[in-house]
């Protein structure tokens, strides 16, 4: 992925939801967990993790649907209120501060291939993971795999994430 392709735009099928991703995501996960398989209706979900402030809403407001997650803390899926396409999620860990943009909703999804495959212990057996992309049975240590730039961006957001998490516990 090169930063020269940004900003990238995307949206839902009917065009009611449009967004612009201003910069490269922190990381792109190809998640093979059973939850992602069920939610996407496919063998995996491809999510670009990015600071919410780096995603501009250019169209209508999505419906936010609370859904369960494997962690038990749930996630919120932003869906077009008209065509019901999921455009991004917010997980409980960072809440509204971080978006997990569905790469397939980008106008040019080919610019964001996965950086790694995660939760592959539950991958579909016919999915071939041979190649140079790191593969993890579950999750991984981000300090070993994220770029220095992505780690710095996460560190800058961390005080807000911690404040969000503390407020949730009250």
C-alpha positions in Angstrom: 0.0 0.0 0.0 1.3 3.4 -0.9 0.2 6.6 0.7 0.0 8.3 -2.7 -3.4 6.7 -3.4 -5.0 8.5 -0.5 -7.6 9.8 0.0 -9.7 6.9 -1.0 -13.5 7.0 -1.2 -16.1 4.3 -0.7 -19.7 3.7 0.3 -22.7 1.4 0.2 -24.4 -0.1 -2.8 -27.2 2.4 -3.1 -24.9 5.5 -2.7 -26.7 6.9 0.4 -23.5 6.3 2.5 -20.3 7.8 1.1 -17.1 8.3 3.0 -13.5 9.4 2.4 -10.5 7.7 4.0 -8.0 10.5 4.3 -4.8 8.5 4.9 -3.5 4.9 5.0 -5.0 2.7 7.8 -2.9 1.6 10.7 -3.3 -2.0 9.5 -5.5 -4.1 7.3 -6.6 -7.4 8.9 -8.0 -10.3 7.1 -10.0 -11.9 9.9 -11.0 -15.6 9.7 -12.8 -15.9 13.0 -16.3 -17.5 13.0 -17.8 -14.2 14.1 -16.5 -12.4 11.0 -17.5 -15.3 8.8 -21.1 -15.1 10.1 -21.3 -11.3 9.9 -19.9 -11.0 6.4 -21.5 -14.2 5.1 -18.1 -15.1 3.6 -14.9 -16.9 4.6 -13.4 -13.9 6.2 -13.7 -10.1 6.7 -11.2 -7.6 5.4 -11.0 -4.6 7.7 -8.9 -1.4 7.5 -8.3 -0.1 11.0 -8.1 3.7 11.1 -8.6 6.6 13.4 -12.3 7.6 13.1 -11.3 11.3 12.6 -9.5 10.1 9.4 -12.8 8.9 7.8 -15.0 11.7 6.6 -18.7 11.1 6.1 -19.7 12.5 2.7 -23.3 11.3 2.6 -26.1 10.1 4.8 -25.8 8.9 8.3 -25.4 5.1 8.9 -27.6 3.2 11.3 -25.4 1.8 14.1 -26.4 -1.7 15.0 -25.2 -3.2 18.3 -24.0 -6.8 17.7 -22.4 -9.4 19.9 -18.7 -10.3 19.6 -16.4 -13.1 20.7 -14.9 -10.9 23.4 -18.4 -10.4 25.0 -18.0 -6.6 24.8 -19.9 -6.4 21.5 -19.3 -4.2 18.5 -21.3 -1.6 16.6 -21.7 -2.1 12.9 -22.5 1.0 10.8 -25.0 0.1 8.0 -26.7 2.0 5.3 -30.3 2.6 6.5 -31.5 1.9 2.9 -29.5 -0.9 1.4 -28.2 -2.3 4.8 -24.6 -2.7 3.6 -22.1 -2.7 6.5 -19.5 0.1 5.8 -17.5 0.0 9.1 -17.5 -1.3 12.7 -16.5 0.1 16.0 -15.2 -2.5 18.6 -15.6 -2.0 22.3 -11.8 -1.6 22.8 -11.5 1.8 21.2 -15.2 2.5 20.6 -16.0 5.5 18.4 -12.3 6.5 18.2 -11.3 3.8 15.7 -13.1 2.5 12.7 -12.7 -0.9 11.0 -13.6 0.1 7.5 -14.9 -2.8 5.3 -12.3 -2.8 2.5 -14.9 -4.1 0.1 -16.9 -0.9 0.4 -14.1 1.2 -1.1 -14.4 2.3 -4.7 -10.9 0.9 -5.2 -10.5 -2.0 -2.7 -7.5 -3.3 -4.5 -5.4 -0.6 -2.9 -5.8 -2.2 0.6 -4.6 -5.8 0.5 -4.3 -7.5 3.9 -1.3 -6.9 6.0 -1.9 -10.1 8.0 -4.4 -13.0 8.4 -5.7 -13.3 12.0 -7.8 -16.0 13.8 -6.8 -18.5 11.2 -7.4 -21.4 13.5 -11.1 -21.2 12.4 -10.4 -20.4 8.8 -12.2 -22.4 6.1 -10.0 -25.3 5.2 -10.2 -24.4 1.5 -8.7 -21.0 2.0 -5.0 -21.2 1.0 -2.8 -18.9 3.1 0.5 -19.7 1.4 2.5 -16.6 0.7 4.3 -13.8 2.3 1.5 -12.3 4.4 1.9 -13.1 8.1 -0.6 -15.7 9.4 -1.7 -16.0 13.1 -3.8 -18.7 14.7 -5.3 -16.0 16.9 -4.1 -12.4 17.4 -0.5 -11.1 17.5 1.8 -8.6 19.2 1.3 -5.4 17.2 4.7 -4.0 18.3 6.3 -6.7 16.2 4.3 -6.3 13.1 2.9 -2.7 12.8 5.0 0.0 11.1 6.6 2.6 13.3 4.2 5.2 11.9 1.1 3.1 12.8 2.4 2.5 16.3 3.0 6.2 16.8 -0.5 7.0 15.5 -2.0 4.5 18.0 0.2 5.9 20.8 -1.2 9.4 20.0 -4.7 8.1 20.3 -4.1 5.9 23.3 -5.0 8.6 26.0 -8.4 9.1 24.4 -8.9 5.3 24.2 -8.1 4.9 27.8 -10.5 7.7 28.8 -13.2 6.1 26.7 -12.6 2.7 28.4 -12.6 4.3 31.9 -15.9 6.1 31.1 -17.5 2.8 30.0 -16.6 1.2 33.4 -18.4 3.8 35.4 
